[in-house]
Amino acid sequence: MADESVPFDDVDEAVTWIADSGLFIACGRQQNNKYTALERFARRNDITFVIPQRVYDELGGAPDRSTPGQTPINSAIDAGWVTVADEPDYTDSTVSRVMDDVRSYIATSSNRDEDQIEKADTALGAVAVERLSNNDAEFVVVVTTDTDAGKGVVAALTANGFEDRIQFKDGFELIDEIV
Amino acid sequence: MSKATEGPERAVNVLLSVAQLLEEPRLARLYTFVLREGEVTIDDITSKLEMPRTTAYSDTGTLVELGVLTRDDDQKTHTYSAVPITLTATLDDDEYTVTPTLVAAFGRSPHDQDLDLLIEKYGLGKLAAALTYAIPYTNGEMSERVAARELDLQYAFGVAVLQALRDVVRDMESVDPYFGDIQDAREHPPATEE
């Protein structure tokens, strides 16, 4: 086990962890002990992973014999260490600005036109900005295996006045540290 | 072999060898193992791949016949090494270069439920296509979401496939001499719908 480096470990204020589909999928691939390790990590650090509704929907529709088809996301929700976020208020101007910024970041980094990036691709950013602007959280950690999305959310929130209140944690790195 | 036929003959023989490697995952896995190790004995194969001795002998024999492994008979214990293969298929404007990385991905499929399901449901062509996305994805140059969507798989399943291939890419990048020839989906955006 590598040393754990937990973002915002040294702050007393509320920290919200927003997790992406890829984290749960990566935990389920090959040996399932990674999923147990993630639950243990959440409990030990008193973390409830918040997932956008979109992420929940994505994990639900996978083929039975695939890894995500066997990911026990519902039991994690029942057990309380994962929770599904309410749909963000897309009419809020800060939310929509952040989503636009995330979209253009992903488009550039993936070498695609902006109209090839979907609203769902920006869901992590929308939930993050809502938590921060409602003061539900002082800090947000976005944990994802999608490097582009993670960096995009940090860039977009930084550009919209939330600098130093957001961090991206690489999902594969987190798994290496906790297993 | 006359000089005039040597080129075409070799090309077609490579085509047939590659086709056979991509037919039987056990051969693909053995070939990949030898390529990664550099030089191996039958003992290495039986212990590392947990393969019965008779299978190890017969499979290495098959691969030597195909010309993708060579056997060094000079030493007391025979050693095997791999011949890196590369084959470019061109169809109209579409091009794909098969290299040892695709062989490695195929060889892993019986041990990886996501790759196995992908090949069963969509065939080897989809695995090859997924690899062109897994390369920029692994290098942080393409969003997981964009790649999974363009692969046209159920989203979460697409992510699982990309993650499975990420392991292959990381293992093969430094081993496959033709890795750089594999097409990169980042360079080929899908046509925007009018």
Chai-1 contact restraints between the chains, C-beta under 6 A:
chainA,res_idxA,chainB,res_idxB,connection_type,confidence,min_distance_angstrom,max_distance_angstrom,comment,restraint_id
A,S21,B,A156,contact,1.0,0.0,6.0,A-B,restraint_1
A,G22,B,E144,contact,1.0,0.0,6.0,A-B,restraint_2
A,G22,B,V159,contact,1.0,0.0,6.0,A-B,restraint_3
A,I25,B,A156,contact,1.0,0.0,6.0,A-B,restraint_4
A,I25,B,V159,contact,1.0,0.0,6.0,A-B,restraint_5
A,I25,B,A160,contact,1.0,0.0,6.0,A-B,restraint_6
A,A26,B,Q163,contact,1.0,0.0,6.0,A-B,restraint_7
A,R29,B,Q163,contact,1.0,0.0,6.0,A-B,restraint_8
A,E58,B,Y155,contact,1.0,0.0,6.0,A-B,restraint_9
A,E58,B,A156,contact,1.0,0.0,6.0,A-B,restraint_10
A,L59,B,A156,contact,1.0,0.0,6.0,A-B,restraint_11
A,G61,B,Q154,contact,1.0,0.0,6.0,A-B,restraint_12
A,A62,B,Q154,contact,1.0,0.0,6.0,A-B,restraint_13
A,A62,B,A156,contact,1.0,0.0,6.0,A-B,restraint_14
A,A62,B,F157,contact,1.0,0.0,6.0,A-B,restraint_15
A,P63,B,F157,contact,1.0,0.0,6.0,A-B,restraint_16
A,R65,B,L117,contact,1.0,0.0,6.0,A-B,restraint_17
A,S66,B,D114,contact,1.0,0.0,6.0,A-B,restraint_18
A,S66,B,L117,contact,1.0,0.0,6.0,A-B,restraint_19
A,S66,B,F157,contact,1.0,0.0,6.0,A-B,restraint_20
A,S66,B,A160,contact,1.0,0.0,6.0,A-B,restraint_21
A,T67,B,D114,contact,1.0,0.0,6.0,A-B,restraint_22
A,T67,B,A160,contact,1.0,0.0,6.0,A-B,restraint_23
A,P68,B,A156,contact,1.0,0.0,6.0,A-B,restraint_24
A,P68,B,A160,contact,1.0,0.0,6.0,A-B,restraint_25
A,I106,B,S143,contact,1.0,0.0,6.0,A-B,restraint_26
A,S110,B,M142,contact,1.0,0.0,6.0,A-B,restraint_27
A,S110,B,S143,contact,1.0,0.0,6.0,A-B,restraint_28
A,S110,B,V146,contact,1.0,0.0,6.0,A-B,restraint_29
A,N111,B,R186,contact,1.0,0.0,6.0,A-B,restraint_30
A,R112,B,P189,contact,1.0,0.0,6.0,A-B,restraint_31
A,D113,B,T192,contact,1.0,0.0,6.0,A-B,restraint_32
A,D121,B,R145,contact,1.0,0.0,6.0,A-B,restraint_33
A,D146,B,S143,contact,1.0,0.0,6.0,A-B,restraint_34
A,D146,B,E144,contact,1.0,0.0,6.0,A-B,restraint_35
A,T147,B,G140,contact,1.0,0.0,6.0,A-B,restraint_36
A,D148,B,S143,contact,1.0,0.0,6.0,A-B,restraint_37
A,A149,B,S143,contact,1.0,0.0,6.0,A-B,restraint_38
